[in-house]
Structures are given as C-alpha cells and as structure tokens.
Amino acid sequence: MGNNPRFAADLYQGTAGHYDRYRLPYPEAMIADLVQRAGVSGDGRLLDLACGTGQLAFPLRQWFSEVWAVDREPDMVQMVRAKADAVGAENIRSVVADAETLDAQPAHFELAVIGNAFHRLDRDLVAARLFRWLRPGGCVALCWSLGPNLGGEQWQRALAATLDRWRVALGAVDRIPANWDEPRRLRPDREVLADAGFGAAVHREFAVEHRWSLPELAGFIRSTSFLPASVLGDQEAAFDADLAAVLGPFATDGAFPETVSFAYDLARKPGD
C-alpha cells in the first residue's frame, strides 16, 4: 500500500468565505443521480466528511433525517453553522474533527460523501472507518470537480502558468507535497475502497458550462490551498492586476468559458 503524502493541517485556514462564494456548486443532475443510485431511504443519516462549507451537505440534506458535516478546519465548520442557521437547516450537525479521528458508531450512516478531499486523507484508514460507520447496503461517494487552472484552453494554460510563477515568487511551492497525486496513480481510490470491503464502484461524470469572470477567478484562487489570501498577503492587488493583464487577451466577451467536469465514484457496502 502506497504511503499518503502529508498535507499541512491548516492549508485552508482563512479561506472559508472565498471557498463558499467561488467554488462552483455540484450540478443538480449529479446530486439527483447520486441519490437515486445510492437508493437512499429518505430518513437515514448522511456523513459529509471533509465537508468544506457544505457543498454536498446542503443539497443532499433534504433526503436525510440527520446530516453530519465534518471538517478539520474550524473556519469551515463555523461557515456551515452560519449557513444552516440562515436557512433553518436543523438537521445539519456541524463537527470539527479529522476524518481519521472522528467518533461515530458502527452502522450509523446510510451514505457518506467526500468532496475533493479523499487524496488528502489517510485513504486506507478512512475507507476502513467508513466501512464500519455505514450500515449494510450503505454507500460511499467520492465526489470531485476540476479547477479552472487544470484545463487545456489557452486561457487555462495561461492561468496555470501565472499561478506557478506567483507560487515561486511568494515561496509557496512547498505548501502542497510535490508527490501528492502519486499514491492515487499507483493505487486508485476505487482500489482502496475495494480493499476496505466495498463492492465495485460506479463512476459517473457530469459536465456544466460556466463563464468565469476575472473577479470569480481571483476569488476561486483565494479559495485554494496553494494561493489563499494569507499567502498573497500585501501582494493581492499586484496579483489581481497581473492576472487581468495575462488573461485579458484570452477573454471571450469579457469572460472565460469552460466546460467544467464533475464526477463521483459510488461504492456500496455489502448487505441488504
């Protein structure tokens, strides 16, 4: 079993506001498809592990009697609580905890979801814990989307190069382990789930068209672990000006169109 790269515990500290505003929501079609394929009963419990500001917890909560929204970052959990209070989501229970140390009872949950975070966790340990926490026949869904800096359009390549240049200039290259994705290439997530006892995973993909504005892109970057506002510091204005200068020539009617890819892998615990 490959070793997991070590991510610092506070990489997202202070990003909750940008994360909640600028991360694109999971498509409604994906949420509905996930609910249908998981076969949720309507009165079970949902675990949103490494929940961020609740990008999965909130759209899924209507199908569950109770939702645990769990994240290691207090800022993220505080944002979840504020949002839950604002919309009267009394069934959302927000918890500050690591996935590796969360205290939950066996067979407590009907569905567990992890959005854009499984690679940051001790995958084998967390998969084994999820297997124990889920009831027989329950499911785990690993969900993710690709950021605008990862695409192949000209403006996306220019964006990626700009981010790399600023990471070097600000001494932020080492914030993310250089080999962070190597364990997943050597041993994919679906294999980790299978080794924990889950059945074969179902893979589903969804595409959404989005037109990014420059302020949206600047906000998204501040929601990341590699160039948050805390790293940009007093260079925020200079960064925004550079971003506008670099990307401006690639704009289409003042925006940056992208076909955004969303996906999930759904695996079921054997049972009823």
Salt bridges, closest charged atoms under 4 A:
ASP20 OD1 - LYS83 NZ 2.66
ASP33 OD2 - ARG37 NE 3.05
ASP33 OD2 - ARG204 NE 2.98
GLU66 OE1 - ARG45 NE 3.02
ASP98 OD1 - ARG72 NE 3.16
GLU110 OE2 - ARG135 NH2 2.62
ASP124 OD1 - ARG187 NH2 2.73
ASP164 OD1 - ARG167 NH1 3.71
ASP181 OD1 - ARG184 NH1 3.53
ASP181 OD2 - ARG185 NH1 3.81
GLU182 OE1 - ARG185 NH2 2.45
ASP189 OD1 - ARG123 NH1 2.82
ASP189 OD2 - ARG184 NH2 2.76
GLU191 OE2 - ARG187 NE 3.92
ASP195 OD2 - ARG187 NH2 2.97
GLU205 OE2 - HIS203 NE2 2.82
GLU216 OE1 - HIS210 NE2 3.37
GLU236 OE1 - ARG222 NE 2.70
ASP240 OD1 - ARG222 NH1 3.03
ASP242 OD2 - ARG165 NH1 2.98
ASP265 OD1 - HIS203 ND1 2.67
